[in-house]
Amino acid sequence: MTRVNYSKELNKLLCSIKDLNNKPSLLLHCCCAPCSSYVLEYLTPYFDITALFYNPNIFPESEYNLRLQELKRLINQMNFSSSVDLIEEKYEPNKFLEISAGLESDPEGSIRCLNCYYLRLLKTATLAKSNNFDFFTTTLTISLYKNADKLNEIGGKLAQEFGVRYLFSDFKKKEGYKRSLELSQKYNLYRQNYCGCKFSKK
């Protein structure tokens, strides 16, 4: 089976919309400021972006609040080609614990992680539909530790279910991850040393 080059497909899409009179709207699920930095820099020339912070997996709450504040600071301080709005969703750690029940001892990258991808992308798709966004996607594919194929598979299925286009991506490609490190250093962003959940923290 031939693997899809999501970075190449995204580039084709961006080329097709760059000359539009009006930018399409994009709801971008953001996991943290470092991952969001490059993705926002890359996509703001093409989309009117609203960042969504919905991460019920993050533990403890103090860590959640720190990552949220860093994302706010990034959006306020970084010079994007167009302004970026932010939606702060309610912190719902019990939602993550529900979908992790019985999977607590599973390793990173297991079904528990796929459930977590789905939980966050489902919220993003739901809000994208109810707020009439043209596209939705997530910054998660920039991470070296996240499965871009699975994220895109989930996003594609939710796009069909909700009738909102999903922006397929692999943001770590084209030195995206490297650029996120550079921007993190430039803006002195807090870089966490675990994914976010209490199981990865262990």
C-alpha positions as CSV (number, residue, x, y, z in Angstrom):
1,M,0.0,0.0,0.0
2,T,1.4,3.4,-1.0
3,R,1.7,5.9,1.8
4,V,0.2,9.3,1.2
5,N,2.7,12.2,1.3
6,Y,0.5,14.6,3.3
7,S,3.1,17.4,3.2
8,K,3.0,17.3,-0.6
9,E,-0.8,17.2,-0.7
10,L,-1.0,20.2,1.6
11,N,1.4,22.1,-0.5
12,K,-0.9,21.5,-3.6
13,L,-3.9,22.8,-1.7
14,L,-2.1,25.9,-0.5
15,C,-1.0,26.6,-4.0
16,S,-4.6,26.4,-5.2
17,I,-6.0,28.8,-2.6
18,K,-3.2,31.4,-2.4
19,D,-4.7,33.6,-5.1
20,L,-8.2,33.6,-3.7
21,N,-9.7,37.0,-2.9
22,N,-10.9,35.8,0.5
23,K,-9.0,33.5,2.7
24,P,-10.8,30.3,3.8
25,S,-11.3,30.0,7.6
26,L,-9.5,27.4,9.5
27,L,-10.1,26.1,13.1
28,L,-6.7,24.9,14.2
29,H,-6.5,22.6,17.3
30,C,-3.4,23.6,19.2
31,C,-1.7,21.3,21.7
32,C,0.9,23.8,22.9
33,A,2.8,26.9,22.0
34,P,6.0,25.3,20.6
35,C,4.1,23.1,18.2
36,S,1.7,25.9,17.2
37,S,4.5,28.4,16.4
38,Y,5.6,27.0,13.1
39,V,2.1,25.8,12.1
40,L,0.7,29.3,12.6
41,E,3.7,30.9,10.8
42,Y,3.2,28.5,7.9
43,L,-0.6,28.7,7.5
44,T,-1.5,32.3,8.3
45,P,-0.6,33.5,4.8
46,Y,-3.4,31.2,3.4
47,F,-6.1,31.1,6.1
48,D,-8.0,33.2,8.5
49,I,-7.1,31.1,11.6
50,T,-8.8,30.6,14.9
51,A,-6.7,28.6,17.4
52,L,-8.5,26.1,19.6
53,F,-7.1,25.1,22.9
54,Y,-8.9,21.8,23.9
55,N,-6.6,19.3,25.6
56,P,-8.4,17.4,28.4
57,N,-5.5,14.9,28.5
58,I,-3.1,17.4,30.1
59,F,-2.2,16.7,33.7
60,P,-2.0,18.3,36.2
61,E,-4.2,21.4,35.9
62,S,-1.3,23.6,36.6
63,E,0.4,22.2,33.5
64,Y,-2.7,22.8,31.5
65,N,-2.9,26.4,32.6
66,L,0.9,26.9,31.8
67,R,0.5,25.6,28.3
68,L,-2.6,27.7,27.7
69,Q,-0.9,30.9,28.9
70,E,2.2,30.2,26.7
71,L,-0.1,29.8,23.7
72,K,-1.8,33.1,24.5
73,R,1.6,34.8,24.9
74,L,2.8,33.4,21.5
75,I,-0.3,34.6,19.7
76,N,0.1,38.1,21.2
77,Q,3.9,38.4,20.6
78,M,4.6,36.6,17.4
79,N,4.3,38.5,14.1
80,F,2.0,36.5,11.9
81,S,1.0,37.6,8.4
82,S,-2.6,38.0,9.8
83,S,-4.2,38.1,13.2
84,V,-5.0,34.9,15.0
85,D,-8.1,34.4,17.3
86,L,-8.3,32.0,20.2
87,I,-11.0,29.8,21.5
88,E,-10.4,28.4,25.0
89,E,-12.5,25.3,25.6
90,K,-13.4,24.1,29.1
91,Y,-10.8,21.9,30.8
92,E,-12.4,18.4,31.0
93,P,-9.9,15.9,32.4
94,N,-12.7,13.4,33.1
95,K,-13.3,13.1,29.4
96,F,-9.8,11.9,28.9
97,L,-9.9,9.5,31.9
98,E,-13.1,8.0,30.4
99,I,-11.6,7.1,27.1
100,S,-8.4,5.8,28.8
101,A,-10.2,3.4,31.2
102,G,-8.5,0.0,31.0
103,L,-5.7,1.4,28.9
104,E,-3.7,3.1,31.7
105,S,-0.7,0.7,31.4
106,D,-0.5,0.8,27.6
107,P,2.7,2.3,26.1
108,E,2.9,5.6,24.2
109,G,1.4,5.4,20.7
110,S,-1.1,2.7,21.7
111,I,-4.9,2.7,21.4
112,R,-5.1,5.1,24.4
113,C,-3.2,7.7,22.3
114,L,-5.5,7.1,19.3
115,N,-8.5,7.7,21.5
116,C,-7.0,10.9,22.7
117,Y,-6.4,12.0,19.1
118,Y,-10.1,11.3,18.4
119,L,-11.3,13.1,21.5
120,R,-9.6,16.3,20.6
121,L,-10.3,16.2,16.8
122,L,-14.0,15.4,17.5
123,K,-14.3,18.6,19.5
124,T,-12.5,20.5,16.8
125,A,-14.8,19.1,14.0
126,T,-17.9,19.8,16.1
127,L,-16.9,23.4,16.7
128,A,-15.8,23.8,13.1
129,K,-19.3,22.7,11.9
130,S,-21.3,24.8,14.4
131,N,-19.2,27.9,13.7
132,N,-19.1,27.5,9.9
133,F,-15.4,27.1,9.4
134,D,-14.2,26.1,6.0
135,F,-11.5,23.7,7.3
136,F,-10.3,22.2,10.6
137,T,-7.0,20.5,11.5
138,T,-4.5,20.0,14.4
139,T,-0.9,21.0,15.1
140,L,-0.3,17.4,16.4
141,T,1.3,16.2,13.2
142,I,4.3,18.4,13.8
143,S,5.4,16.1,16.7
144,L,8.0,13.4,16.1
145,Y,6.1,11.3,18.6
146,K,2.6,11.5,17.0
147,N,1.3,9.3,14.3
148,A,0.5,11.6,11.4
149,D,-1.1,8.8,9.4
150,K,-3.6,8.0,12.2
151,L,-4.3,11.6,12.9
152,N,-5.1,12.2,9.2
153,E,-7.2,9.1,9.0
154,I,-9.3,10.3,12.0
155,G,-9.5,13.8,10.6
156,G,-10.7,12.5,7.2
157,K,-13.4,10.4,8.8
158,L,-14.7,13.3,10.9
159,A,-14.6,15.5,7.9
160,Q,-17.0,13.1,6.1
161,E,-19.2,12.9,9.2
162,F,-19.5,16.6,9.8
163,G,-19.3,17.9,6.3
164,V,-16.3,20.2,7.0
165,R,-13.0,19.9,5.1
166,Y,-10.1,18.5,7.0
167,L,-6.7,20.0,6.3
168,F,-4.4,16.9,5.8
169,S,-0.9,17.6,7.0
170,D,2.4,16.3,8.2
171,F,3.8,19.5,9.6
172,K,7.1,18.0,10.8
173,K,8.1,17.7,7.2
174,K,9.9,20.4,5.3
175,E,11.9,21.1,8.5
176,G,8.8,22.1,10.3
177,Y,9.8,20.5,13.5
178,K,13.2,22.2,13.3
179,R,11.6,25.6,12.7
180,S,9.4,25.1,15.7
181,L,12.5,24.6,17.8
182,E,14.0,27.8,16.4
183,L,10.8,29.8,17.2
184,S,10.6,28.3,20.6
185,Q,14.1,29.6,21.3
186,K,13.4,33.0,19.8
187,Y,10.2,33.5,22.0
188,N,11.6,31.7,25.0
189,L,8.7,29.2,25.0
190,Y,8.2,26.7,27.7
191,R,8.9,23.3,26.2
192,Q,7.3,20.4,28.2
193,N,9.2,17.2,28.5
194,Y,6.1,14.9,28.3
195,C,3.1,14.6,26.0
196,G,0.7,15.9,28.6
197,C,-1.3,13.1,30.2
198,K,-0.5,11.5,33.6
199,F,0.5,8.2,32.0
200,S,3.1,9.8,29.7
201,K,4.4,11.8,32.7
202,K,5.2,8.6,34.5
